[in-house]
Amino acid sequence: MRTESSRVLVLNPGSTTTKFGVFSRGGAEWVSALRHRDEELEQFRGHSALAQLEFRAGQIRRALEDSGYDAKAFAAVAGRGGLLPPMACGTYLVDEAMVEELRLARRGEHASNLGAVLALKFARAAGVNAYIVDPVTVDEWQECARLSGSPLTPRWCYGHALNTKAVARRYARERGRRYEELRLIVAHMGSGITVSAHRGGRTIDSNTPEEGPFGPDRTGSVPVKGLIKACFRGTFNEKQMDRQVFGEGGLFAYLGTRDLREVESRMDAGDGEAARVFEAMVYQIAKEAGAMAAVLEGRVDALLLTGGMAYSDRVVERLRRHLEWIAPVTVYPGEDELEALAEGVFRVLDGEEAAKRMRAERPETGQERKRLVIGLEEE
């Protein structure tokens, strides 16, 4: 039964931050963001993301108490979904099977793996359910998007589904349209960049973090032969090479900073190298959006820019110049991920959507690398 006083706690762990808040049906009541210092995180280096569970939970609990919230006084708790098997968009109940999948981390370690586990910890204390909404492995790709060019390295879908879906739905509401009726390109531009094509209420293609434009600290697509040579040169081991691509690539590799504001300050001071790298990054984002226009066969209702970089007037102006010939550009700076988590849970609490369960079917013996098949059961 709907209760107007119901509150939902939402949690979004990132690599160096934990964002969280308390939401009612009217929107955010209180939000907070904890920035974790390098020296705090150093003790967890080399360990699973889940090793940070008690550390982050303790900080969240203290922040809630300091702001007058009882950690047990919530109707539900939602966490950002991590590197789970491919699954449809929607709101999922967190259970032991999901926690075990995140513990095994077969698809990789990432701070987002903490989201569901943190949510379950706080939900159990409150005696309520924990959920995730539109996890990073939401997979709605059309089949032709899955082939990479080599069976050695198939493409698999993961990216900023939570924010891109939320922004697409928001745009549709503001225009009095249904999301399912629109053909959209959404460019999420944060520490990672995801440019996606939306048709019929589905994300039919997108770049993954291994592809597409370079960003603040990721290389995006790089020349394959050069990468092979770098791998076998012996300069870096596997973990170090991974770090070169995810964490020390992009702006950081060229300019020694991940902060776009610093890059723009250097440009204003006449730094030609900063300008050259900035223009190349924006150029690559525009190219990826152009590719998604081709995916949509040139029929695009709108192009949406979101994420932290969308606060930059310079980025937006350059992208408008490149892309407005495709479709009108609308800007949603920042990310709506906390709100999107809350909205997904309230849809379940209000009976507008049934919560799903993740069910992973183990691959056949000898085919451990085969893509897992995910069945969906309604709660």
DOROVO-180535 format. One record per residue (C-alpha): residue number from 1; x, y, z. Coordinates in steps of 0.5 Angstrom, whole numbers, plus 500, padded with zeros to 3 digits. Each point is the difference from the previous one (the first is absolute). Layout:
REM residues N
+-----+-----+-----+-----+
!  nr !  px !  py !  pz !
+-----+-----+-----+-----+
! NUM !   X !   Y !   Z !
...
+-----+-----+-----+-----+
END
This chain:
REM residues 379
+-----+-----+-----+-----+
!  nr !  px !  py !  pz !
+-----+-----+-----+-----+
!   1 ! 500 ! 500 ! 500 !
!   2 ! 503 ! 507 ! 498 !
!   3 ! 502 ! 504 ! 506 !
!   4 ! 502 ! 507 ! 499 !
!   5 ! 505 ! 500 ! 505 !
!   6 ! 504 ! 494 ! 498 !
!   7 ! 507 ! 502 ! 499 !
!   8 ! 505 ! 496 ! 495 !
!   9 ! 508 ! 500 ! 502 !
!  10 ! 504 ! 500 ! 493 !
!  11 ! 507 ! 498 ! 500 !
!  12 ! 505 ! 502 ! 494 !
!  13 ! 507 ! 497 ! 501 !
!  14 ! 506 ! 503 ! 496 !
!  15 ! 507 ! 499 ! 499 !
!  16 ! 502 ! 506 ! 505 !
!  17 ! 493 ! 502 ! 502 !
!  18 ! 494 ! 497 ! 503 !
!  19 ! 493 ! 504 ! 498 !
!  20 ! 494 ! 499 ! 504 !
!  21 ! 493 ! 503 ! 502 !
!  22 ! 493 ! 500 ! 503 !
!  23 ! 495 ! 500 ! 495 !
!  24 ! 492 ! 501 ! 501 !
!  25 ! 495 ! 500 ! 494 !
!  26 ! 501 ! 507 ! 500 !
!  27 ! 507 ! 500 ! 498 !
!  28 ! 507 ! 500 ! 504 !
!  29 ! 499 ! 502 ! 508 !
!  30 ! 508 ! 500 ! 501 !
!  31 ! 506 ! 498 ! 496 !
!  32 ! 507 ! 499 ! 502 !
!  33 ! 507 ! 498 ! 496 !
!  34 ! 506 ! 497 ! 504 !
!  35 ! 506 ! 501 ! 497 !
!  36 ! 505 ! 495 ! 502 !
!  37 ! 508 ! 502 ! 500 !
!  38 ! 505 ! 496 ! 497 !
!  39 ! 503 ! 498 ! 506 !
!  40 ! 493 ! 497 ! 503 !
!  41 ! 500 ! 496 ! 494 !
!  42 ! 507 ! 498 ! 500 !
!  43 ! 498 ! 494 ! 505 !
!  44 ! 496 ! 497 ! 495 !
!  45 ! 504 ! 500 ! 494 !
!  46 ! 501 ! 493 ! 497 !
!  47 ! 494 ! 498 ! 503 !
!  48 ! 492 ! 498 ! 498 !
!  49 ! 496 ! 507 ! 500 !
!  50 ! 496 ! 496 ! 505 !
!  51 ! 505 ! 501 ! 505 !
!  52 ! 498 ! 507 ! 501 !
!  53 ! 493 ! 498 ! 502 !
!  54 ! 501 ! 502 ! 507 !
!  55 ! 504 ! 506 ! 499 !
!  56 ! 495 ! 503 ! 496 !
!  57 ! 494 ! 497 ! 504 !
!  58 ! 503 ! 504 ! 506 !
!  59 ! 501 ! 506 ! 497 !
!  60 ! 493 ! 500 ! 497 !
!  61 ! 497 ! 498 ! 506 !
!  62 ! 503 ! 506 ! 504 !
!  63 ! 498 ! 505 ! 495 !
!  64 ! 493 ! 498 ! 500 !
!  65 ! 500 ! 500 ! 508 !
!  66 ! 503 ! 507 ! 500 !
!  67 ! 495 ! 502 ! 495 !
!  68 ! 494 ! 498 ! 505 !
!  69 ! 498 ! 493 ! 496 !
!  70 ! 499 ! 494 ! 503 !
!  71 ! 504 ! 494 ! 496 !
!  72 ! 494 ! 496 ! 501 !
!  73 ! 494 ! 505 ! 498 !
!  74 ! 500 ! 498 ! 493 !
!  75 ! 495 ! 497 ! 495 !
!  76 ! 505 ! 497 ! 496 !
!  77 ! 507 ! 501 ! 498 !
!  78 ! 503 ! 500 ! 493 !
!  79 ! 507 ! 500 ! 498 !
!  80 ! 504 ! 501 ! 493 !
!  81 ! 500 ! 493 ! 496 !
!  82 ! 507 ! 497 ! 499 !
!  83 ! 504 ! 496 ! 495 !
!  84 ! 494 ! 494 ! 500 !
!  85 ! 498 ! 496 ! 494 !
!  86 ! 497 ! 503 ! 494 !
!  87 ! 493 ! 502 ! 502 !
!  88 ! 494 ! 504 ! 498 !
!  89 ! 498 ! 507 ! 502 !
!  90 ! 496 ! 500 ! 507 !
!  91 ! 500 ! 500 ! 507 !
!  92 ! 503 ! 494 ! 503 !
!  93 ! 499 ! 497 ! 507 !
!  94 ! 507 ! 499 ! 503 !
!  95 ! 501 ! 493 ! 503 !
!  96 ! 505 ! 495 ! 502 !
!  97 ! 501 ! 497 ! 493 !
!  98 ! 502 ! 507 ! 497 !
!  99 ! 505 ! 502 ! 506 !
! 100 ! 503 ! 493 ! 498 !
! 101 ! 501 ! 502 ! 493 !
! 102 ! 503 ! 507 ! 502 !
! 103 ! 505 ! 496 ! 505 !
! 104 ! 502 ! 496 ! 495 !
! 105 ! 501 ! 506 ! 495 !
! 106 ! 501 ! 496 ! 494 !
! 107 ! 498 ! 506 ! 496 !
! 108 ! 506 ! 504 ! 503 !
! 109 ! 501 ! 504 ! 507 !
! 110 ! 496 ! 507 ! 500 !
! 111 ! 498 ! 505 ! 506 !
! 112 ! 493 ! 499 ! 497 !
! 113 ! 500 ! 493 ! 502 !
! 114 ! 499 ! 502 ! 507 !
! 115 ! 493 ! 504 ! 499 !
! 116 ! 496 ! 493 ! 501 !
! 117 ! 504 ! 498 ! 506 !
! 118 ! 500 ! 507 ! 503 !
! 119 ! 492 ! 500 ! 499 !
! 120 ! 499 ! 493 ! 503 !
! 121 ! 504 ! 502 ! 506 !
! 122 ! 496 ! 506 ! 501 !
! 123 ! 493 ! 496 ! 498 !
! 124 ! 501 ! 495 ! 505 !
! 125 ! 501 ! 505 ! 506 !
! 126 ! 494 ! 503 ! 498 !
! 127 ! 496 ! 493 ! 498 !
! 128 ! 498 ! 502 ! 493 !
! 129 ! 502 ! 498 ! 493 !
! 130 ! 506 ! 503 ! 496 !
! 131 ! 500 ! 501 ! 493 !
! 132 ! 505 ! 502 ! 494 !
! 133 ! 497 ! 504 ! 494 !
! 134 ! 503 ! 500 ! 493 !
! 135 ! 507 ! 497 ! 502 !
! 136 ! 506 ! 501 ! 496 !
! 137 ! 499 ! 493 ! 496 !
! 138 ! 493 ! 502 ! 497 !
! 139 ! 500 ! 497 ! 493 !
! 140 ! 495 ! 502 ! 495 !
! 141 ! 504 ! 500 ! 494 !
! 142 ! 498 ! 497 ! 493 !
! 143 ! 504 ! 494 ! 498 !
! 144 ! 504 ! 503 ! 495 !
! 145 ! 503 ! 504 ! 505 !
! 146 ! 503 ! 495 ! 504 !
! 147 ! 506 ! 497 ! 494 !
! 148 ! 506 ! 504 ! 501 !
! 149 ! 504 ! 497 ! 494 !
! 150 ! 503 ! 494 ! 504 !
! 151 ! 497 ! 495 ! 504 !
! 152 ! 506 ! 501 ! 505 !
! 153 ! 497 ! 506 ! 502 !
! 154 ! 492 ! 501 ! 500 !
! 155 ! 497 ! 506 ! 502 !
! 156 ! 496 ! 500 ! 506 !
! 157 ! 496 ! 506 ! 502 !
! 158 ! 501 ! 504 ! 506 !
! 159 ! 500 ! 507 ! 502 !
! 160 ! 496 ! 506 ! 503 !
! 161 ! 493 ! 497 ! 499 !
! 162 ! 498 ! 503 ! 507 !
! 163 ! 501 ! 507 ! 498 !
! 164 ! 499 ! 499 ! 492 !
! 165 ! 493 ! 497 ! 501 !
! 166 ! 498 ! 505 ! 505 !
! 167 ! 502 ! 506 ! 496 !
! 168 ! 496 ! 497 ! 494 !
! 169 ! 494 ! 499 ! 504 !
! 170 ! 500 ! 507 ! 503 !
! 171 ! 501 ! 503 ! 493 !
! 172 ! 494 ! 496 ! 498 !
! 173 ! 496 ! 502 ! 506 !
! 174 ! 502 ! 507 ! 498 !
! 175 ! 497 ! 500 ! 493 !
! 176 ! 494 ! 496 ! 502 !
! 177 ! 502 ! 494 ! 496 !
! 178 ! 501 ! 493 ! 502 !
! 179 ! 508 ! 498 ! 500 !
! 180 ! 498 ! 494 ! 496 !
! 181 ! 498 ! 504 ! 494 !
! 182 ! 506 ! 504 ! 500 !
! 183 ! 507 ! 499 ! 496 !
! 184 ! 505 ! 503 ! 504 !
! 185 ! 508 ! 501 ! 501 !
! 186 ! 502 ! 501 ! 507 !
! 187 ! 507 ! 502 ! 502 !
! 188 ! 502 ! 498 ! 507 !
! 189 ! 507 ! 504 ! 501 !
! 190 ! 503 ! 499 ! 507 !
! 191 ! 506 ! 496 ! 502 !
! 192 ! 498 ! 495 ! 495 !
! 193 ! 496 ! 502 ! 493 !
! 194 ! 494 ! 496 ! 498 !
! 195 ! 497 ! 502 ! 493 !
! 196 ! 494 ! 496 ! 499 !
! 197 ! 494 ! 499 ! 495 !
! 198 ! 493 ! 499 ! 502 !
! 199 ! 494 ! 498 ! 496 !
! 200 ! 493 ! 497 ! 503 !
! 201 ! 502 ! 501 ! 507 !
! 202 ! 507 ! 496 ! 499 !
! 203 ! 507 ! 501 ! 500 !
! 204 ! 502 ! 497 ! 493 !
! 205 ! 507 ! 501 ! 500 !
! 206 ! 505 ! 504 ! 504 !
! 207 ! 508 ! 501 ! 501 !
! 208 ! 502 ! 496 ! 506 !
! 209 ! 506 ! 503 ! 505 !
! 210 ! 505 ! 496 ! 495 !
! 211 ! 498 ! 504 ! 494 !
! 212 ! 498 ! 507 ! 497 !
! 213 ! 502 ! 506 ! 502 !
! 214 ! 506 ! 501 ! 505 !
! 215 ! 498 ! 504 ! 507 !
! 216 ! 503 ! 502 ! 506 !
! 217 ! 504 ! 494 ! 502 !
! 218 ! 498 ! 495 ! 495 !
! 219 ! 503 ! 499 ! 493 !
! 220 ! 494 ! 498 ! 496 !
! 221 ! 501 ! 496 ! 493 !
! 222 ! 508 ! 500 ! 499 !
! 223 ! 503 ! 497 ! 494 !
! 224 ! 501 ! 492 ! 501 !
! 225 ! 506 ! 499 ! 497 !
! 226 ! 504 ! 505 ! 504 !
! 227 ! 496 ! 498 ! 507 !
! 228 ! 503 ! 492 ! 498 !
! 229 ! 507 ! 503 ! 499 !
! 230 ! 499 ! 504 ! 507 !
! 231 ! 498 ! 494 ! 503 !
! 232 ! 505 ! 495 ! 498 !
! 233 ! 506 ! 505 ! 501 !
! 234 ! 501 ! 498 ! 507 !
! 235 ! 499 ! 507 ! 503 !
! 236 ! 494 ! 499 ! 504 !
! 237 ! 496 ! 494 ! 503 !
! 238 ! 493 ! 498 ! 499 !
! 239 ! 497 ! 504 ! 505 !
! 240 ! 505 ! 506 ! 499 !
! 241 ! 498 ! 500 ! 492 !
! 242 ! 492 ! 500 ! 503 !
! 243 ! 502 ! 506 ! 504 !
! 244 ! 503 ! 503 ! 494 !
! 245 ! 493 ! 499 ! 496 !
! 246 ! 495 ! 501 ! 506 !
! 247 ! 503 ! 505 ! 505 !
! 248 ! 506 ! 504 ! 497 !
! 249 ! 498 ! 501 ! 493 !
! 250 ! 496 ! 505 ! 496 !
! 251 ! 501 ! 507 ! 503 !
! 252 ! 504 ! 498 ! 506 !
! 253 ! 505 ! 496 ! 495 !
! 254 ! 501 ! 507 ! 496 !
! 255 ! 500 ! 505 ! 505 !
! 256 ! 501 ! 497 ! 507 !
! 257 ! 493 ! 502 ! 502 !
! 258 ! 493 ! 497 ! 500 !
! 259 ! 496 ! 506 ! 502 !
! 260 ! 497 ! 504 ! 494 !
! 261 ! 500 ! 506 ! 503 !
! 262 ! 507 ! 500 ! 501 !
! 263 ! 501 ! 499 ! 493 !
! 264 ! 496 ! 506 ! 498 !
! 265 ! 503 ! 504 ! 504 !
! 266 ! 507 ! 498 ! 497 !
! 267 ! 496 ! 502 ! 493 !
! 268 ! 498 ! 507 ! 503 !
! 269 ! 507 ! 501 ! 502 !
! 270 ! 503 ! 498 ! 493 !
! 271 ! 502 ! 493 ! 500 !
! 272 ! 500 ! 497 ! 493 !
! 273 ! 501 ! 493 ! 502 !
! 274 ! 494 ! 500 ! 505 !
! 275 ! 496 ! 503 ! 494 !
! 276 ! 502 ! 495 ! 495 !
! 277 ! 498 ! 494 ! 505 !
! 278 ! 494 ! 503 ! 502 !
! 279 ! 497 ! 501 ! 493 !
! 280 ! 502 ! 493 ! 498 !
! 281 ! 496 ! 497 ! 506 !
! 282 ! 494 ! 504 ! 498 !
! 283 ! 501 ! 498 ! 492 !
! 284 ! 500 ! 493 ! 502 !
! 285 ! 494 ! 501 ! 504 !
! 286 ! 496 ! 503 ! 494 !
! 287 ! 503 ! 495 ! 496 !
! 288 ! 497 ! 494 ! 504 !
! 289 ! 493 ! 504 ! 500 !
! 290 ! 501 ! 500 ! 493 !
! 291 ! 500 ! 493 ! 500 !
! 292 ! 494 ! 499 ! 504 !
! 293 ! 496 ! 504 ! 495 !
! 294 ! 502 ! 495 ! 495 !
! 295 ! 498 ! 495 ! 504 !
! 296 ! 493 ! 503 ! 501 !
! 297 ! 500 ! 501 ! 492 !
! 298 ! 501 ! 508 ! 500 !
! 299 ! 493 ! 500 ! 504 !
! 300 ! 501 ! 504 ! 507 !
! 301 ! 495 ! 503 ! 504 !
! 302 ! 505 ! 503 ! 504 !
! 303 ! 507 ! 500 ! 503 !
! 304 ! 501 ! 500 ! 507 !
! 305 ! 507 ! 503 ! 504 !
! 306 ! 500 ! 498 ! 507 !
! 307 ! 506 ! 498 ! 506 !
! 308 ! 505 ! 505 ! 503 !
! 309 ! 503 ! 502 ! 494 !
! 310 ! 493 ! 503 ! 497 !
! 311 ! 501 ! 506 ! 505 !
! 312 ! 506 ! 502 ! 496 !
! 313 ! 497 ! 506 ! 495 !
! 314 ! 506 ! 498 ! 496 !
! 315 ! 499 ! 493 ! 499 !
! 316 ! 492 ! 501 ! 499 !
! 317 ! 502 ! 506 ! 495 !
! 318 ! 505 ! 495 ! 496 !
! 319 ! 495 ! 494 ! 500 !
! 320 ! 494 ! 505 ! 497 !
! 321 ! 505 ! 502 ! 495 !
! 322 ! 501 ! 493 ! 498 !
! 323 ! 493 ! 497 ! 501 !
! 324 ! 494 ! 504 ! 499 !
! 325 ! 500 ! 498 ! 493 !
! 326 ! 498 ! 493 ! 502 !
! 327 ! 494 ! 503 ! 505 !
! 328 ! 499 ! 505 ! 505 !
! 329 ! 505 ! 500 ! 506 !
! 330 ! 497 ! 500 ! 507 !
! 331 ! 505 ! 500 ! 506 !
! 332 ! 499 ! 497 ! 507 !
! 333 ! 506 ! 502 ! 504 !
! 334 ! 502 ! 495 ! 506 !
! 335 ! 497 ! 493 ! 501 !
! 336 ! 493 ! 498 ! 502 !
! 337 ! 502 ! 493 ! 503 !
! 338 ! 498 ! 501 ! 507 !
! 339 ! 493 ! 503 ! 498 !
! 340 ! 500 ! 494 ! 495 !
! 341 ! 501 ! 495 ! 505 !
! 342 ! 495 ! 503 ! 505 !
! 343 ! 495 ! 500 ! 494 !
! 344 ! 501 ! 493 ! 498 !
! 345 ! 498 ! 498 ! 507 !
! 346 ! 494 ! 504 ! 501 !
! 347 ! 497 ! 497 ! 493 !
! 348 ! 501 ! 493 ! 504 !
! 349 ! 497 ! 503 ! 507 !
! 350 ! 494 ! 503 ! 496 !
! 351 ! 499 ! 494 ! 496 !
! 352 ! 501 ! 503 ! 493 !
! 353 ! 506 ! 495 ! 499 !
! 354 ! 501 ! 493 ! 503 !
! 355 ! 507 ! 499 ! 502 !
! 356 ! 505 ! 495 ! 497 !
! 357 ! 504 ! 495 ! 502 !
! 358 ! 507 ! 498 ! 497 !
! 359 ! 501 ! 493 ! 498 !
! 360 ! 506 ! 498 ! 498 !
! 361 ! 501 ! 493 ! 496 !
! 362 ! 507 ! 497 ! 500 !
! 363 ! 503 ! 499 ! 494 !
! 364 ! 501 ! 493 ! 497 !
! 365 ! 506 ! 496 ! 503 !
! 366 ! 506 ! 503 ! 495 !
! 367 ! 497 ! 506 ! 498 !
! 368 ! 501 ! 504 ! 506 !
! 369 ! 502 ! 506 ! 495 !
! 370 ! 493 ! 500 ! 497 !
! 371 ! 495 ! 505 ! 501 !
! 372 ! 496 ! 499 ! 506 !
! 373 ! 492 ! 499 ! 499 !
! 374 ! 496 ! 504 ! 505 !
! 375 ! 493 ! 498 ! 501 !
! 376 ! 495 ! 506 ! 503 !
! 377 ! 495 ! 498 ! 505 !
! 378 ! 495 ! 505 ! 503 !
! 379 ! 500 ! 501 ! 508 !
+-----+-----+-----+-----+
END
